[in-house]
Structure formats: structure tokens, C-alpha cells
């Protein structure tokens, strides 16, 4: 199709399709685009004619996109983001930004490194809106494409095309004990580690596999409790002498808050790399660039500081 033919098409319809796929709802898309619901329904009708496809099927109260709709939206992500960048003033001023950002993160990142960055985020951009959502490791690509997430914080992945990623630093794992634990004032040996009941806190499946591999030469490793937050473990610490395995900076943070004792792991374990990931559609947006750079600086600074404490143990 030549450019003249493209010019004669209503390209605003493609923006509407992107919003319809993101929301899965005619009414929500209408709100996003400042249209009435009936006008949005007519837009959907025109889209179906333009692309010669039903585009959506009804599923409960929402709309389920067809494969054609998903394919078109995937192709549109980068061009739309480039257009957004072209039409956005290049002199980005965070204090004037009213954008909503959706960040997928592991339980560890939500508890530890993201809160550390919040004061600076809201100091520089008091009008932004942040939404944290649980990172689903097996569906990360989907979350960062049609899932509506702007970026993700998690353990570094092998290259997942077309995602971009940058390192935040290396994260270690430590043990955390109650102040009255029998080993609180003793060295934590590998035998003692296996003697007492175990809990894994904010340890994702990916990190757990690394721990399992490091312990494989010592035999079976049973875990009494696995939880995303420390609350469940705190509830039973006065009754059960748990040895809690947690990411290092979370261990130091919780030790300060709850008077717990941090111990080095009694076995060899390589630190793992933590990363910030995003889709190319967000590559050139000034607001996205600002937030990514801020997170990289603040979260990286926290991780580096905690790693220094780990080395001093």
C-alpha cells in the first residue's frame, strides 16, 4: 500500500485498537479516549471493517482479542511509542508529569528496593501514579507487551527478545534468625542449618533453584514455610526456631525493624544479578527514561550498599 492510501485511512483507529486490547472493555476504552460508549462501539465497528477481522469476542463482561488483534497491536507498540516521543516535548519536566506507571516486580523487589526509591520519585514527580503488580516469571513477555506493564524488576533473564534490560546490581542471600534462636550467638554451620526448621521468605522460584543447586551435594532440603512476606514467619518465631533464608538487603532491613539476627549462609552461593526490564515500545518515552534512570540509580545504590554489608559479615 502506498503512502497516499495510508493517508486516506483513519489511523486514529489503530490507537483505539491498542487501548481496546489493553482494557478489554468498550466502556473502559471509551473513558480512556474521552468518548461515549456508543461512539466507542462505532469505532470498534470501523476497526473491524478496516482490518477485516472481528478483532474481539465476548467473554463474560470483557472482550477477548483475536489473534489478528494481538498481532496488529504487537506490530503497533514501537511505532506508537515513537510517535508519542515525537509529539512529546523533549524538555521533560518530572514535576509536571501526571503519567501512570505500572511496574511488575517480585515480592522481594516490592518489599525492599522499590520502596527505597519512592521518596525521590514523589519528590521529583509528585503527580505521577504508580501501580505495583506481581511479576509472573513465565508470562513476563506478555506482561510487558499487551499486559499493560511499563517495566519489571526481577532476577536477570537470558535475552528475551525484544525486551531490553539493564543491571541494578548483584544480590546475595542471607539467613535470618530470631534474637533468642539457639544459634543467634553461635556460628551457623551447614549441619546446624539442616538441623533447624527452614523458611524461605521472598525467594522466587528462579532463586530457589539456585539455592537447591548449591545445596544438592548435602542431600535433601525440606522447607517448612515459604512465603512472600515475613509476616507469617514472625507469627511463629516465638514457638519454632526457624532459620529463614532471605535476600540479603531484605534480611538487613527486617533485622533492623524486628530485632532479628543476620547470619551468612553456611554454604557457597553465588550472588545473582537483579535487572530492570522494559519493552522497546517504552524505549524513547521521556517519562519512561526518567523513571528507569531514577530506579537504576536509587535501587542500584541500595543493592550496592547492602552488598557491602554482606561482605563485612
Residue pairs with C-beta under 8 A, 6 or more apart in sequence:
9 50
10 46
10 50
13 43
13 46
13 47
13 50
14 72
14 76
14 80
15 33
15 80
16 29
16 33
16 40
16 43
16 44
16 47
17 47
17 51
17 55
17 69
17 72
17 73
17 76
18 73
18 76
18 77
18 80
19 29
19 32
19 33
20 26
20 29
20 44
20 47
20 55
20 56
20 63
20 65
20 69
21 65
21 69
21 70
21 73
21 146
22 146
22 148
23 29
23 32
24 62
24 63
24 64
24 65
25 61
25 62
25 63
26 37
26 40
26 41
26 44
26 63
27 37
27 40
29 35
29 40
30 36
30 37
30 39
30 40
33 40
35 43
44 55
44 56
47 55
48 54
48 55
51 68
51 69
51 72
53 66
53 68
53 69
54 66
55 65
55 66
55 68
55 69
56 63
56 64
56 65
56 66
56 69
57 63
57 64
57 66
58 64
65 73
65 146
70 146
73 146
74 145
74 146
77 145
77 279
77 280
77 281
78 280
78 281
78 283
80 281
81 280
81 281
81 282
81 283
81 284
81 285
82 284
84 285
85 284
85 285
85 286
88 285
88 286
88 287
89 286
90 286
92 286
92 287
92 289
92 290
94 124
94 125
94 128
94 287
94 290
95 124
95 125
95 126
95 127
96 127
97 125
97 127
97 128
97 287
97 290
98 127
98 128
98 129
99 128
99 129
99 287
100 128
100 129
100 130
100 131
101 128
101 129
101 130
101 131
101 150
101 151
101 287
101 288
101 291
102 131
102 133
102 148
102 149
102 150
103 114
103 130
103 131
103 132
103 133
103 149
103 150
103 151
103 152
103 153
104 132
104 133
104 134
104 135
104 136
104 140
104 143
104 144
104 147
104 149
104 151
104 152
104 153
104 154
105 114
105 132
105 133
105 134
105 135
105 152
105 153
105 154
106 134
106 135
106 153
106 154
106 155
106 202
106 204
107 134
107 202
107 204
107 228
107 229
108 171
108 202
108 203
108 204
108 247
108 250
109 135
109 153
109 154
109 274
110 132
111 202
111 229
111 250
111 253
112 202
112 247
112 249
112 250
112 253
112 302
113 153
113 168
113 249
113 274
113 299
113 302
113 303
114 132
114 153
114 295
114 299
116 298
116 299
116 302
117 294
117 295
117 298
117 299
118 130
120 294
120 298
121 128
121 130
121 291
121 294
122 128
124 290
124 294
125 290
128 291
133 143
133 149
135 143
135 152
135 153
135 154
136 143
137 154
137 204
137 205
137 206
139 147
140 152
140 154
140 157
140 160
140 163
140 277
141 160
141 163
143 149
143 152
144 150
144 151
144 152
144 163
144 277
144 278
144 279
145 279
145 281
150 278
150 282
150 288
150 291
151 276
151 277
151 278
151 282
151 288
151 291
151 292
151 295
152 276
152 277
152 278
153 168
153 274
153 275
153 276
153 277
153 295
153 299
154 204
154 206
154 274
154 275
154 277
155 171
155 204
155 206
155 207
155 272
155 273
155 274
155 275
156 165
156 167
156 272
156 273
156 274
156 275
157 163
157 165
157 275
157 277
160 277
162 279
162 280
163 277
163 278
163 279
163 280
164 277
164 278
164 279
164 280
164 283
165 275
165 276
165 277
165 278
166 275
166 276
166 292
166 296
167 273
167 274
167 275
167 300
168 274
168 275
168 276
168 295
168 296
168 299
168 300
168 303
169 273
169 274
169 299
169 300
169 303
169 304
169 307
170 271
170 272
170 273
170 274
170 303
170 307
171 247
171 248
171 249
171 271
171 272
171 273
171 274
171 303
171 306
171 307
172 247
172 248
172 269
172 271
172 306
172 307
172 310
173 203
173 207
173 211
173 245
173 246
173 247
173 248
173 265
173 269
174 245
174 246
174 247
174 248
174 251
174 252
174 262
174 263
174 264
174 265
174 310
174 313
175 188
175 193
175 243
175 244
175 245
175 246
175 251
175 262
175 263
175 264
175 265
175 266
176 201
176 243
176 244
176 245
176 246
176 251
176 254
176 255
176 260
176 261
176 262
176 263
177 183
177 184
177 188
177 241
177 242
177 243
177 244
177 260
177 261
177 263
178 184
178 237
178 238
178 241
178 242
178 260
178 261
179 259
179 260
179 261
181 196
181 241
181 242
181 243
181 261
182 196
182 241
183 192
183 196
183 241
183 243
183 263
184 261
186 192
188 243
188 263
188 264
188 265
188 266
189 266
190 218
190 266
190 267
192 266
193 243
193 266
193 267
194 218
194 219
194 221
196 241
196 242
196 243
197 224
197 225
197 240
197 241
197 242
197 243
198 221
198 222
198 223
198 224
198 225
198 242
198 243
198 244
198 245
199 223
199 224
199 225
199 226
199 227
199 233
199 242
199 243
199 244
199 245
200 208
200 211
200 223
200 225
200 226
200 227
200 244
200 245
200 246
201 226
201 227
201 228
201 229
201 230
201 233
201 244
201 245
201 246
201 250
202 227
202 228
202 229
202 230
202 246
202 247
202 250
203 211
203 226
203 245
203 246
203 247
207 247
207 272
210 269
210 270
210 272
211 221
211 245
211 269
212 221
214 267
214 268
214 269
214 270
215 221
215 267
218 267
224 240
224 242
225 232
225 233
225 236
225 242
227 233
230 244
230 246
230 250
230 254
230 258
233 242
233 244
234 258
236 242
244 251
245 265
246 254
248 306
248 307
248 309
248 310
249 302
249 303
249 305
249 306
251 260
251 262
252 262
252 306
252 309
254 260
255 261
255 262
262 313
263 313
264 310
264 313
271 307
274 299
274 303
276 292
276 295
276 296
276 299
278 288
278 292
282 288
